[in-house]
Amino acid sequence: MDENLAFAPAFELKRLIADKQVSPVELTETYLRRIDRLDTSFNAYLTVAHDEAMSAARSAEETLSRGGELGPLHGLPVSIKDLEMTEGLRTTAGSLIFEDRIPAEDSVVVERVRRAGAVILGKTNTPEFGYSGTTENRLGGPCRNPWDTSRTTGGSSGGAGAAAVSGLCALAQGSDGGGSIRIPSSFCGVYGIKPTLGRVPQYAGAGPPTVPNHFSQAGPMTRTVRDAAMLLQVLAGYDARDPGSIRQAPPDFLAALDVDLKDTRIAWSPDYGYAAVDPEVVEAARRAAGAFEQMGCAVEVSDVSLDDPFDAFWTIFSAVGYARFGRLLEQADALSEYGLKCIERGASVTGAEYAAALGYVHRLAQRFADLFDEYDLLLSPATAVPAFPIDARPARIAGREVDPFWGFLPFTFPINMIGHPAASIPAGFSSDGMPIGLHVVGRWGDEETVLAASAAFEKARPWAHLRPPLS
C-alpha cells in the first residue's frame, strides 16, 4: 500500500485527498517512513522535517475536514532543494559554513509552495551553492543514484532527482543554473523542466537581490509531465522582489498538455556541432526524437554549430558567485574544492572579461533566435553520457578528451545562457541499465510547447511505471 501511494502521480493524489480517499496525514507518514527506510542508501535529503511535516499534514487534514478552501497542492508532500531558504528549517546550501543555519524567512519558491497547501518533507541534497554538476559536499556522503548506488545522480539538484525517482516525495523542487534540473533528471530517469529565465522569481528570502540573475531558474522534477505542470503553475509569476522576473501572467501550463503537436517543426542535433557525446546516448536520443515523426511532426537535422561556450559561461557564473559569496574566502578552509575554485575564479574576472562574456551571450542568443525562426523545438541528448561512478567524471567521451568538470553537460548550460525553457524527458536506458534523457528546448517564453511535446512523448512512450530496484 505504501509503495502504491508513494509512486502514484501527484495529480492523482491531489484528487484522492480532495475526495477524502487518502488523508494528508496518511500520505505524509508514508513518505516519511520510506525516507527513514531507504534514504540511508541514497542521501537524497540533507534535512528531514519529521515534526514540521506532520504538523503541516494535520493542518491540511483539518482544513479538509471542515470544508475549507483547498490550495492547488493541498496536502501533497514535497521536497525542497536545500538552496531555498525555509523559515525555521535548516538551510545549508550544501555548505559546511551554513551547516546550522535556520533562516528567519522563506524564499519566494517556498512561500508559494506553502501557500498552495503543500507539506514540506525536508531539504534535498545539493553540492555547495549548487556549483557542481554532481552532488557531493562536505556535510556527509555523496548523493547516490537509486538505479545503481555506485553512480552519481548528477547535480546540482541531485537529491531532488533521487527523491523523485525512488518515491521519497510526491513532487520535487529543483533549480537550474547550468543544467542542474536537467542533468539529474536525465541521470535519474525523471521529468524536469527549466523554465524561461524570469518565469519563477529568485528572491532568496534574505533581502533584495544584490546581483543580476543571468542563468538560474527554479522548477519541478517529477515522475509525470502533468505533475510538473501543476507545480510550475504554482511557482511561476511576477514578484516585485525580483526585478528580473517576468511581469506578464504565466500561461495555463496544464492546458498546454493537450495541445496537438501535428505540423510542429522540430530540429534535431546530436552534438550542437561541438560536443563529444557517447554514441549509445546519441542513438537513444535519436530514436526518441524519431517518435515525434510518428506524431505528425516534421523532424529535421539541424546545422546548429556552437563555438565552445564554456569560457563565457564560467566567466559570468563565477563572477556572480564571487559577488554573492566572496566574503566566505575568509573561511576558505571550510569551503569545498569546487566552491573555492568558483569563488576564486570570480574574484579574478576583470570588467573587460565580464563585458566580453556578455557580448558572447548576445551572439549566442542571436544564433538560437535564428534557429527558432525556422523551428518550434530543438531536440538533442540531455547529457553526453549516462550517470557515471561517483568521483569518476569522464575525461574522455567518444574518444575525445573533455574537461571533467563540464564535458558531460555540453547541452544544458548554453540554454541557461540564452534563457530559453528546456526539459529532460526520460528516453530509454543504456546497455548497463542507466537512464538516458532527451533534451527539449523551446523558444524564449514558450514553456507551453515544451510541455505539450513532453506530454505527447510521455503518452507515446510512458515511463512512470519504471522504478529503480532499490525503491
Buried (B, 14 or more C-beta within 10 A) or exposed (E): EBEEBBBBBBBBBBEBBEEEEBBBBBBBBBBBEBBEEBBEBBBBBBBBBBEBBBEBBBBBBEBBEEEEEBBBBBBBBBBBBBBBBBBEBBBBBBBBBBBEEEBEBBBBBBBBBBEBBBBBBBBBBBBBBBBBBBBBBBBEEBBBBBBBBEBBBBBBBBBBBBBBBBBBBBBBBBBBBBBBBBBBBBBBBBBBBBBBBBBBBBBBBEEEBEEEBBBBBBBBBBBBBBBBBBBBBBBBBBBEBBBEBBEEEBBEBBEBBEBEBEEBEBBBBBBBEBBBBBEBBBBBBBBBBEBBEEBEBBBEEBEBEBEEBBEBBBBBBBBBBBBBBBEBEEEEEBBBEBBBBBBBBBBEBEEEBBEEBBEBBEEBBEBBEEBBEEBBBBBBBBBBBBBBEBEEBBEEBBEEEBEBBBBBBBBBBBBBBBBBBBBBBBBBBBEEEBBBBBBBBBBBBBBBBBBBBBBBBBEEBEBBEEBBEBB
